[in-house]
Amino acid sequence: MKKYFTLFCFFVFFLLWLYSDLTILESVSISIFVYAFLELIYDLGKRVVILDFAVQAAIFTCLVMPVVFYHVYTRENHMARLWLKYMPISSDEYFTFALPAVLAMAIGIRLPLKNLRFNERPGIYMQKVRDYLFDKPNLGLYLIAIGLASGLLDFLAPDSLKQVFFFMAHLTYVGVFYVIYSPYKHKNLIVPGVFVLMIGQTIVEGMFGEFIYLLACSLTLIVLGKKLSFGLKLGFACLGIFLIILLQSIKMDYRKRNWLEGEGADPVYFGRLIGSKISDVNLLLDPDNLFFTSVRMNQGWLVAVTMKRVPTRYSFSYGETIAQSVAATIVPRFIWPDKPDVGGKANLRRFWGFNLTGYSMNLGPLGEGYANFDVAGGIVYLFFYGLFFNFMMASIVKFSEKQPTIILWLPFLFFYSISVETDLLTTMGALVKGLIFTWIIYKIFYIGFRISL
């Protein structure tokens, strides 16, 4: 099947190159996106593809969306000019770095590791989970209860414990998987009920991105080992893409009412916004209406601005911010009170001269790689960036041979890692802290309650 994907993508490349005004590198970028998308759909259910979402996200936000901005939202476009969101450097300069950098990250993520190879029969992982939970039907309910209670009591937690309560609230997601793969007889009521609660929480908080990442990671486990037709998976993927565009198109209006105007969560208003977009698809796809959604999805703009400012105005860091991020991941804040905060503020201040207040913006791994090591070094860095998460994923999956249920924690552990909008401090920090938290929860259940999760 994959050889046909390759032939189709060559056809797409020559079609774009010969009959559009796209450059060769832009045409290659679009073709790679098509291949990666088709391969991801094909592999879904056949292997653990959580990190493939990171590859797909990088290709889309750092290669495909910049093409859109080089040809639609250019400096001549009134919206791009008004908001200064057009690409600030030439297409060739940008793609000479971004294209090989994304490919290097993809190779690092997909490189087979000799002693940590995944089982060629992926369904065996989930069967081991079912066998393990056969006489433990209530484990998932315990985790769900802790997660729901932590979410409700989050406002009582002091700042020093916010991260702990955040992780504990996400035990709801983990607990759902325990219920799905356990013999609990009321799972048909519990699972949809918790899913509805999670949707409600997402609407209340307005944090749609986190829910989408968690849902994408979760689906990879739900379908693992199941034989689904390529057409069915492709149809659901297209529906998911449409829903993401739909949510992105209303997010700004909803957050404005929810956060800035102090109206609070309003499910009715949320539904009205969704209905207005669905009722007029032409309005939804209008370039002006899609502008802010496109800006949100164009991580390449942040990379391009970094390439324009470094080293012209700000010097390369030569690994300084990378080393700080690794150290900040390991060293707790009570030992290092002024260590960098997650969210990109430190990098924006260092490489752009910006002091962010009131909103979040981040260079991402590509921008951080370039700002530290220039073009060639940044490409090498992206390879090892991908290789690190590849190693961590493979190690955890390998460990599931001893502790089968650890595989149910993968969405919780890696949903931040598949984002290419955040820096190393955020992605590595979330993974390392998540692993420590998971170990602690396992130990608490075993030592305190004599329950083996």
C-alpha positions in Angstrom: 0.0 0.0 0.0 2.8 2.5 0.9 4.4 2.2 -2.5 1.2 3.5 -4.0 1.3 6.4 -1.5 4.8 7.2 -2.7 3.7 7.1 -6.4 0.7 9.3 -5.6 2.9 11.9 -3.8 5.4 12.0 -6.7 2.4 12.7 -8.9 1.3 15.5 -6.5 4.8 17.0 -6.5 5.1 17.2 -10.3 1.5 18.5 -10.5 2.3 21.3 -8.1 5.7 22.1 -9.5 4.5 22.2 -13.2 1.1 23.8 -12.8 1.3 26.1 -9.8 3.5 29.0 -8.7 4.9 27.0 -5.8 8.7 26.6 -5.6 10.4 23.2 -5.6 10.8 23.2 -1.9 7.2 24.3 -1.3 6.0 21.5 -3.7 8.1 19.0 -1.8 6.7 20.1 1.5 3.1 19.7 0.3 3.9 16.2 -1.1 5.6 15.1 2.1 2.5 16.2 4.1 0.3 14.1 1.8 2.5 11.1 2.2 2.8 11.4 6.0 -0.9 11.9 6.4 -1.7 8.8 4.3 0.9 6.7 6.1 -0.4 7.8 9.5 -3.9 6.8 8.6 -2.6 3.4 7.2 -0.5 2.7 10.3 -3.3 3.7 12.8 -4.1 0.5 14.7 -1.1 -1.4 13.3 1.5 0.2 15.7 1.8 2.8 18.4 1.6 6.0 16.4 1.4 8.7 19.1 4.7 10.3 18.1 3.6 10.2 14.5 1.2 13.0 15.4 4.2 15.1 16.4 5.6 14.5 12.9 2.3 15.3 11.3 1.9 18.5 13.4 5.4 19.6 12.5 4.9 19.1 8.8 1.6 20.8 8.8 2.4 23.8 11.0 6.0 24.4 9.9 5.8 23.4 6.2 2.3 23.5 4.9 0.9 26.6 6.6 4.0 28.7 5.7 3.2 27.8 2.0 -0.2 29.3 2.6 1.3 32.5 4.0 3.8 32.8 1.2 1.0 32.7 -1.4 -2.3 33.8 0.3 -1.5 35.9 3.4 1.4 37.8 1.9 2.5 41.3 2.8 -0.1 42.5 0.2 -2.9 40.8 2.1 -4.7 43.5 4.2 -5.2 41.2 7.2 -1.6 39.9 7.2 -0.3 43.5 6.8 -2.5 44.8 9.6 -1.5 42.2 12.1 2.1 41.9 10.8 1.7 38.1 10.3 3.2 37.7 6.8 6.4 35.7 6.5 9.3 38.0 7.1 12.0 36.1 5.1 12.1 34.6 1.7 10.6 31.2 1.0 13.9 29.7 -0.1 15.7 30.9 3.0 12.9 29.6 5.3 12.5 26.2 3.6 16.2 25.6 3.3 16.2 25.2 7.1 12.6 24.2 7.9 12.3 21.3 5.4 15.4 19.3 6.4 14.9 20.2 10.1 11.4 18.7 10.1 12.6 15.6 8.2 15.5 15.2 10.6 13.0 15.3 13.5 10.8 12.7 11.7 13.8 10.4 11.2 14.8 10.7 14.8 11.2 9.8 15.9 10.9 6.9 13.4 14.4 5.4 13.6 14.1 1.7 14.8 16.0 1.2 18.0 17.7 -2.2 18.0 16.9 -3.4 21.5 13.6 -1.5 21.9 11.7 -2.7 18.9 7.9 -2.7 19.1 6.1 -6.0 18.8 4.9 -6.6 15.3 1.5 -7.8 16.7 0.3 -4.6 18.4 -2.9 -6.1 19.7 -0.8 -8.2 22.1 -0.2 -5.1 24.2 -3.8 -4.5 24.8 -4.5 -8.2 25.3 -1.9 -8.3 28.1 -3.7 -5.3 29.7 -7.1 -7.2 29.5 -5.5 -10.2 31.1 -3.9 -8.1 33.8 -7.1 -6.3 34.7 -9.3 -9.4 34.5 -9.6 -9.7 38.3 -9.3 -5.9 38.9 -12.5 -4.4 37.5 -12.6 -1.3 39.9 -9.1 0.1 39.4 -10.3 2.5 36.7 -13.1 3.8 39.0 -10.5 4.7 41.7 -8.4 6.7 39.3 -11.5 8.4 37.8 -12.7 9.4 41.3 -9.3 10.8 42.2 -9.1 12.7 38.9 -12.6 14.2 39.3 -12.0 15.2 42.9 -8.7 16.8 42.1 -10.3 18.8 39.2 -13.0 20.1 41.5 -10.6 21.0 44.3 -8.0 22.5 42.1 -9.0 26.1 43.2 -8.0 25.2 46.8 -4.5 24.1 45.9 -1.6 26.5 46.7 0.5 27.6 43.8 3.3 25.2 44.9 0.9 22.2 44.4 -0.9 23.4 41.2 1.2 21.1 39.0 0.4 18.1 41.3 -3.3 18.8 41.1 -3.0 19.2 37.3 -1.5 15.7 37.0 -4.0 14.3 39.5 -6.9 15.7 37.5 -5.6 14.0 34.4 -6.0 10.6 36.2 -9.5 10.8 34.8 -8.2 10.1 31.3 -6.0 7.2 32.5 -8.9 5.8 34.5 -11.1 5.7 31.5 -8.6 3.3 29.8 -8.6 1.1 32.8 -12.4 0.8 32.6 -12.4 0.2 28.9 -10.0 -2.8 29.1 -11.3 -4.1 32.4 -14.3 -6.5 32.9 -16.3 -3.8 34.7 -19.9 -4.5 33.8 -21.1 -0.9 33.7 -18.4 0.5 31.4 -20.9 1.4 28.7 -22.3 4.0 31.1 -19.1 5.1 32.8 -17.0 5.7 29.7 -19.5 7.9 27.8 -20.3 9.7 31.0 -16.7 10.6 31.8 -16.2 11.6 28.1 -19.2 14.1 28.4 -17.7 15.5 31.6 -14.3 16.0 29.9 -16.1 17.8 27.0 -17.9 20.0 29.5 -14.7 20.8 31.3 -13.0 21.7 28.0 -15.9 24.1 27.2 -15.7 25.7 30.7 -12.0 26.2 30.5 -11.8 27.0 26.8 -8.6 24.9 26.5 -9.5 23.0 23.3 -5.9 22.2 22.2 -5.2 20.1 25.3 -8.4 18.1 24.7 -7.6 17.5 21.1 -4.1 16.3 21.8 -5.3 13.9 24.5 -8.1 12.6 22.3 -5.7 12.0 19.4 -3.3 10.1 21.6 -6.1 8.2 23.2 -7.5 7.1 19.8 -4.2 5.4 19.0 -4.6 3.1 21.9 -8.3 2.5 21.4 -7.8 1.2 17.8 -4.5 -0.5 18.5 -4.7 -4.1 17.2 -8.1 -3.5 15.6 -8.6 -4.2 11.9 -10.2 -1.1 10.4 -10.4 -0.3 6.8 -8.3 2.4 5.4 -11.4 4.2 4.0 -13.1 4.2 7.4 -10.0 5.6 9.1 -9.5 8.2 6.4 -13.2 9.3 6.8 -12.8 9.8 10.5 -9.5 11.6 10.1 -11.1 14.1 7.6 -14.0 14.6 10.1 -11.5 15.3 12.9 -9.7 17.8 10.8 -12.9 19.6 10.0 -13.8 19.7 13.7 -10.4 21.1 14.6 -10.8 23.9 12.0 -14.3 24.5 13.4 -13.0 24.8 17.0 -10.1 27.0 16.0 -12.5 29.3 14.1 -14.7 30.0 17.2 -12.0 29.8 19.9 -11.1 33.5 19.8 -14.7 34.7 20.1 -15.5 32.1 22.8 -12.4 32.9 24.9 -13.1 36.7 24.5 -16.5 36.2 26.1 -15.4 33.6 28.6 -12.1 35.2 29.8 -11.9 38.9 28.8 -15.5 40.0 29.2 -16.0 38.0 32.4 -19.1 36.2 31.2 -17.9 32.8 32.3 -18.5 29.5 30.5 -21.6 29.5 28.4 -22.4 26.2 26.6 -25.4 27.8 24.9 -23.2 30.5 23.4 -20.6 27.9 22.5 -23.3 25.9 20.6 -24.5 29.0 18.9 -21.0 29.8 17.6 -20.7 26.2 16.3 -24.1 26.4 14.7 -23.3 29.7 12.9 -20.2 28.2 11.4 -21.7 25.0 10.3 -24.8 26.7 8.8 -22.6 28.6 6.4 -19.5 26.6 5.3 -18.6 29.2 2.7 -18.3 31.7 5.5 -16.2 29.3 7.5 -13.8 28.8 4.6 -13.6 32.5 3.7 -9.9 33.6 3.7 -10.6 36.6 5.9 -12.5 34.4 8.4 -9.8 31.8 8.3 -7.0 34.3 8.9 -6.8 34.0 12.6 -7.2 30.2 12.5 -4.4 30.1 10.0 -2.2 32.4 12.1 -2.8 30.0 15.1 -1.7 27.0 12.9 1.3 28.7 11.4 4.2 27.8 13.7 6.5 28.7 10.7 5.9 32.4 11.2 7.5 32.2 14.7 10.4 30.2 13.2 10.8 32.8 10.4 10.8 35.8 12.7 13.5 34.0 14.8 15.6 33.5 11.6 15.2 37.2 10.8 16.2 38.4 14.3 19.0 35.9 14.9 21.9 36.6 14.5 21.1 40.0 13.0 19.9 41.5 16.2 20.4 38.8 18.8 23.3 36.3 18.9 23.0 32.5 18.7 22.7 30.8 22.1 25.0 27.9 21.2 23.1 25.5 23.5 22.7 27.8 26.4 18.9 27.7 26.5 18.9 24.0 25.7 21.1 23.3 28.7 19.0 25.5 30.9 15.9 23.7 29.8 17.4 20.3 30.6 18.6 21.5 34.0 15.2 23.2 34.7 13.5 19.8 34.0 15.6 18.1 36.6 16.2 20.7 39.3 13.1 21.6 41.4 12.1 25.2 41.8 12.7 25.4 45.6 16.4 24.7 44.8 16.5 27.0 41.7 13.8 29.7 42.4 14.4 31.8 39.3 14.7 28.9 36.8 13.0 29.6 33.4 9.2 29.3 33.3 7.4 27.2 30.7 5.4 29.0 28.0 8.1 30.5 25.9 8.7 33.7 27.8 12.4 33.2 28.4 13.1 32.3 24.7 11.0 35.2 23.4 12.9 37.6 25.7 16.3 36.1 24.7 15.9 35.9 20.9 13.2 38.5 20.1 13.6 41.0 22.9 9.9 40.6 23.8 8.4 40.5 27.3 5.2 38.5 26.9 2.3 39.4 29.2 -1.2 38.1 29.1 -0.8 35.5 26.3 1.4 32.6 25.3 3.7 32.3 22.3 6.6 30.0 21.8 9.4 29.4 19.3 8.8 25.6 19.2 11.6 23.1 18.7 12.5 24.4 15.2 12.8 28.0 16.3 14.7 26.9 19.4 17.0 24.7 17.4 17.9 27.4 14.9 18.3 30.1 17.6 20.8 27.9 19.4 22.8 26.3 16.6 22.1 28.1 13.3 20.9 26.1 10.2 23.1 23.0 10.1 23.4 22.7 13.9 19.6 23.2 14.2 18.9 20.3 11.8 21.2 18.0 13.8 19.5 19.2 17.0 16.1 18.3 15.6 17.3 14.8 14.9 18.3 14.2 18.5 15.2 16.0 19.7 13.1 13.4 17.9 15.4 10.6 18.9 15.0 11.4 22.6 11.2 11.1 22.5 11.6 8.0 20.3 13.8 6.4 22.9 11.4 7.3 25.8 8.4 6.0 24.0 10.2 2.7 23.0 11.5 2.3 26.5 8.0 2.7 28.1 6.4 0.3 25.5 9.2 -2.2 26.2 8.6 -1.9 30.0 4.9 -2.8 29.4 6.1 -6.4 28.9 6.7 -6.4 32.7 4.0 -3.9 33.7 1.3 -4.2 31.0 -0.9 -1.3 32.2 1.9 1.3 31.8 0.8 1.5 28.1 -2.5 3.0 29.3 -0.6 6.0 30.6 1.0 6.8 27.2 -1.6 9.5 26.2 -1.2 11.2 29.6 2.6 11.0 29.4 3.1 12.2 25.8 0.2 14.5 24.9 2.5 17.6 25.5 5.3 15.9 23.6 3.4 15.7 20.3 3.0 19.5 20.3 5.5 21.4 18.1 4.3 24.8 19.5 6.2 24.5 22.7 9.9 24.5 23.7 12.1 21.7 25.1 11.5 22.9 28.7 7.7 22.3 28.2 7.8 19.0 26.3 10.7 17.3 28.2 9.5 18.7 31.5 6.0 17.4 31.1 7.3 14.0 30.1 9.8 13.7 33.0 7.5 15.1 35.6 4.7 12.8 34.3 6.9 9.8 34.6 7.8 10.7 38.2 4.2 11.3 39.0 3.2 7.9 37.4 5.8 6.1 39.5 4.6 7.8 42.7 1.0 6.9 42.0 1.9 3.2 41.3 3.9 3.2 44.6 1.1 4.9 46.6 -1.5 2.3 45.4 0.8 -0.6 46.1 2.2 0.5 49.5 -0.9 2.2 50.8 -3.6 -0.1 49.5 -1.8 -3.2 48.4 -3.2 -2.6 44.9 -1.0 -3.1 41.9 -1.9 -0.7 39.2 
